[in-house]
């Protein structure tokens, strides 16, 4: 097919460095932690009946699964703490302010994303350089669930530990009806991550498929491909965040 | 040893020590020391603890004890009476001087009430108040009345002059079954009704007899309440989980679980975790002191722990399942059923959305005017930041 040379493609992309290395590192370590914690968590909740013919003295697999769960929890916590820190020192796309829809523009963008990408009764082109406002909001909710999982998990773990750190969370126990009640909520919150991951992975494919912006590979290399921004910022999306020359320090 | 009927007149008891009374009853010095050693071991004291306990029982005067029964089943008294060591029963019932208890009192009616009045006025600030049972606070306490007075009323009067309060069992410590949802009588544990008194929560349904004796001997020996945990339980008996002292623990770590009662694994004595055993979340001495003179305890008998020394254990879901039912979804729905359902709905939603996307975004997807594959490579993109890629 030959198109007239005068017709410019809408996919005249510029390459923008969005996700810094620490953010990408956080993302994948976090993803790994969640996979490991979910898998071991389900085993702990309802251990499979394997190895039923051996003597207890020769085996320790359930103890090992629990150890992996607890050790990974520590990695998860410190990785999460690091991400919060990075929300204050990282570039504009990883900044903590994006996660809270406190500005009207962010709220408006949430509505636009719902209209264009989720319900799809508009085909308007939306360009967000970092996440879109709805995604940021979802991640904020996810962070709250992270906090809950950390607090509830360590509160449950406190009984088996002499370290001071898990003891910091024992106040969770009476609030959620003791050990078994809290354990139940800890288990329910795990399902949030499963549902979240389903939708999250789907939407990454969706955006890459529809917009061709390389969002799928951006969490590997850090670069996204976005439409050239005109002088009036029209194609920069509702958030208007895309600048011709994104500068990590420019906020 | 037979439980010898009280022969010493109450007036005499006031002047004698526990040891004097025991020897006058024919207990040998050897048996007395065995008891002291056994008690100090139960309390987790070192070898020097034996001397402290023995010396206290030899020199200290009796503690007057008032033992009240409210909303309860008397299983705490029953447990105590069935203590394996004869001196345990004697020490309280004969020697420490149980001045009032509905269960074992010879007197009745006005005489019994007079006896109670007598004790709490004569030994004001000295006597020990032991309570079995919770306090119903609904309907002005009409659900539990003794001699025409409500339990809360009696408790407040009796506790006013008490040196310390011991709450026996789950009823007195956290309300037990009568405080389980929906708690029709609005039953309250002692510590929620009483304020300003040191309260020792001796948890369990019932507590282990040796633990009950140990708490009393501790109070007698050291003249102060033992160190308590966050739920008011003496740490010397409630600082370790049943799970951590369970002889079946190696099976837990090895992943050897009973899958159903009376299966091969149950016969082999594997871990009862999957049968809903509450050992991992229950603090008690069942794994070490055990019951009926150290004969056994529930897990040893093949039944999981039901967590009777923990608050609200009746409300913590079915005793034979790890996961409680999910609130609001009927009895057979666990978090996993709900999660799988939500997951299935999510996947269906994703599939529908993917189809919708291919229809609604048909023009945005794929080749656009001016970018046919045969047109050759597009002009090189401008790298605004000049940063290196990954």
Boltz contact constraints between the chains, C-beta under 6 A:
constraints:
  - contact:
      token1: [A, 1]
      token2: [B, 372]
      max_distance: 6.0
  - contact:
      token1: [A, 3]
      token2: [B, 369]
      max_distance: 6.0
  - contact:
      token1: [A, 3]
      token2: [B, 370]
      max_distance: 6.0
  - contact:
      token1: [A, 7]
      token2: [B, 369]
      max_distance: 6.0
  - contact:
      token1: [A, 7]
      token2: [B, 370]
      max_distance: 6.0
  - contact:
      token1: [A, 8]
      token2: [B, 370]
      max_distance: 6.0
  - contact:
      token1: [A, 9]
      token2: [B, 368]
      max_distance: 6.0
  - contact:
      token1: [A, 9]
      token2: [B, 370]
      max_distance: 6.0
  - contact:
      token1: [A, 9]
      token2: [B, 371]
      max_distance: 6.0
  - contact:
      token1: [A, 10]
      token2: [B, 368]
      max_distance: 6.0
  - contact:
      token1: [A, 11]
      token2: [B, 368]
      max_distance: 6.0
  - contact:
      token1: [A, 13]
      token2: [B, 381]
      max_distance: 6.0
  - contact:
      token1: [A, 14]
      token2: [B, 382]
      max_distance: 6.0
  - contact:
      token1: [A, 14]
      token2: [B, 384]
      max_distance: 6.0
  - contact:
      token1: [A, 15]
      token2: [B, 381]
      max_distance: 6.0
  - contact:
      token1: [A, 15]
      token2: [B, 383]
      max_distance: 6.0
  - contact:
      token1: [A, 17]
      token2: [B, 385]
      max_distance: 6.0
  - contact:
      token1: [A, 17]
      token2: [B, 387]
      max_distance: 6.0
  - contact:
      token1: [A, 47]
      token2: [B, 255]
      max_distance: 6.0
  - contact:
      token1: [A, 47]
      token2: [B, 257]
      max_distance: 6.0
  - contact:
      token1: [A, 49]
      token2: [B, 259]
      max_distance: 6.0
  - contact:
      token1: [A, 51]
      token2: [B, 255]
      max_distance: 6.0
  - contact:
      token1: [A, 56]
      token2: [B, 250]
      max_distance: 6.0
  - contact:
      token1: [A, 56]
      token2: [B, 251]
      max_distance: 6.0
  - contact:
      token1: [A, 56]
      token2: [B, 254]
      max_distance: 6.0
  - contact:
      token1: [A, 56]
      token2: [B, 256]
      max_distance: 6.0
  - contact:
      token1: [A, 59]
      token2: [B, 254]
      max_distance: 6.0
  - contact:
      token1: [A, 60]
      token2: [B, 253]
      max_distance: 6.0
  - contact:
      token1: [A, 61]
      token2: [B, 255]
      max_distance: 6.0
  - contact:
      token1: [A, 62]
      token2: [B, 253]
      max_distance: 6.0
  - contact:
      token1: [A, 62]
      token2: [B, 255]
      max_distance: 6.0
  - contact:
      token1: [A, 63]
      token2: [B, 253]
      max_distance: 6.0
  - contact:
      token1: [A, 120]
      token2: [B, 356]
      max_distance: 6.0
  - contact:
      token1: [A, 120]
      token2: [B, 360]
      max_distance: 6.0
  - contact:
      token1: [A, 179]
      token2: [B, 281]
      max_distance: 6.0
  - contact:
      token1: [A, 180]
      token2: [B, 316]
      max_distance: 6.0
  - contact:
      token1: [A, 184]
      token2: [B, 324]
      max_distance: 6.0
  - contact:
      token1: [A, 187]
      token2: [B, 335]
      max_distance: 6.0
  - contact:
      token1: [A, 188]
      token2: [B, 335]
      max_distance: 6.0
  - contact:
      token1: [A, 191]
      token2: [B, 339]
      max_distance: 6.0
  - contact:
      token1: [A, 195]
      token2: [B, 342]
      max_distance: 6.0
  - contact:
      token1: [A, 195]
      token2: [B, 346]
      max_distance: 6.0
  - contact:
      token1: [A, 198]
      token2: [B, 346]
      max_distance: 6.0
  - contact:
      token1: [A, 202]
      token2: [B, 350]
      max_distance: 6.0
  - contact:
      token1: [A, 210]
      token2: [B, 361]
      max_distance: 6.0
  - contact:
      token1: [A, 210]
      token2: [B, 364]
      max_distance: 6.0
  - contact:
      token1: [A, 210]
      token2: [B, 365]
      max_distance: 6.0
  - contact:
      token1: [A, 221]
      token2: [B, 389]
      max_distance: 6.0
  - contact:
      token1: [A, 221]
      token2: [B, 390]
      max_distance: 6.0
  - contact:
      token1: [A, 222]
      token2: [B, 390]
      max_distance: 6.0
  - contact:
      token1: [A, 223]
      token2: [B, 389]
      max_distance: 6.0
  - contact:
      token1: [A, 245]
      token2: [B, 384]
      max_distance: 6.0
